[in-house]
Amino acid sequence: MGRVNVSLSASEALRGALAGLLDGLPPTQAAQATGRLIANYRGTTPTDAPVLRDRSDVAAYAAYRMPATFEAVRAALAALRDAAPEWVPGTHTDIGGGTGAASWAVAEAWEQPEAPRTTVLDWAEPALALGRELAAASGIPSLRAATWHRSRISAALRIESGDLVTISYVLKELTEQDRTAVVTEAARAAQAVVIVEPGTPDGYERIVAARDRLVAAGLRIAAPCPHSGACPIEPGADWCHFAARVSRSSLHRQVKGGSLAYEDEKFSYVVATRFPVTPAPARVTRKPQIRKGQVLLELCTEDDALRRETVTKRHGPLYKAARDAAWGDQWPPR
């Protein structure tokens, strides 16, 4: 795999690296492998062994899933940076990082030379091997310098204390005991913890459980919540999730049978820190509804309440800001 131009952003470099990933693998075989892995790798049964078995499995899955994971983690990191704009992590541990999508997002969030030193931990050696290969081809110094270690992601996991820990699309693969232990270990070791899960009702339930564990460990919530109190959503009635726009590759279109050049990745997340942060005063929790002369915003607010706010033309500049607001944004904008 050739080296990607260093002048590219991490997102552009990732697309370039993935574009050549499936060379030599027949498209039908790639689509079949991806379909099987989508069904099994994030399935409903927690596993005690990695599902990604060999390079073809990993290549197909990476080409399909890395862009979506990258965009979801990038959105969560943007919320962390909004809440703590002066904070720059010196170290980063990516728990269950696989081929390293979250590490690419970290490399973009804190550009060179500020990007932290990254360590990726995963139990699937084929995923780690491909992650190393992609990072080496990235042309991005912090990714090329990242270290990749095989490690069982379980209650036995121990990590070095550091600045930033990411856990993305991992908790569903673990038993409840391992899930609790991994989040507890991240809370012990890190100054900031970012956890991302699929934007499904059960993904949100795992995020809420992780959020409670982080708060109990003494961390404060930086995002998406405006507060560290109990989530105001009634269990089973709704779930908190957001969306990130993802450019579709030809493999995406082949597997899903779609023709659009993009899709929206739905995800739930939590960011918690051991240092002072300034959370959003409120968070837009649904796509804003733009009506004639008004915008309806569904908000989670710092007083622990969910409410709808109607912004009209008489609100002046705030009305324009409301028309420009997106699902997941803080409100009002800073």
Secondary structure as GFF3:
##gff-version 3
##sequence-region A 1 334
A	DSSP	alpha_helix	10	19	.	.	.	ID=ss1
A	DSSP	alpha_helix	27	41	.	.	.	ID=ss2
A	DSSP	alpha_helix	55	83	.	.	.	ID=ss3
A	DSSP	beta_strand	91	95	.	.	.	ID=ss4
A	DSSP	alpha_helix	101	109	.	.	.	ID=ss5
A	DSSP	beta_strand	117	122	.	.	.	ID=ss6
A	DSSP	alpha_helix	125	137	.	.	.	ID=ss7
A	DSSP	alpha_helix	141	144	.	.	.	ID=ss8
A	DSSP	beta_strand	147	150	.	.	.	ID=ss9
A	DSSP	beta_strand	162	168	.	.	.	ID=ss10
A	DSSP	three_ten_helix	171	173	.	.	.	ID=ss11
A	DSSP	alpha_helix	176	189	.	.	.	ID=ss12
A	DSSP	beta_strand	190	198	.	.	.	ID=ss13
A	DSSP	alpha_helix	201	216	.	.	.	ID=ss14
A	DSSP	beta_strand	220	223	.	.	.	ID=ss15
A	DSSP	beta_strand	242	247	.	.	.	ID=ss16
A	DSSP	alpha_helix	250	256	.	.	.	ID=ss17
A	DSSP	beta_strand	262	273	.	.	.	ID=ss18
A	DSSP	beta_strand	282	284	.	.	.	ID=ss19
A	DSSP	beta_strand	289	291	.	.	.	ID=ss20
A	DSSP	beta_strand	294	301	.	.	.	ID=ss21
A	DSSP	beta_strand	306	312	.	.	.	ID=ss22
A	DSSP	three_ten_helix	313	315	.	.	.	ID=ss23
A	DSSP	alpha_helix	317	324	.	.	.	ID=ss24
###
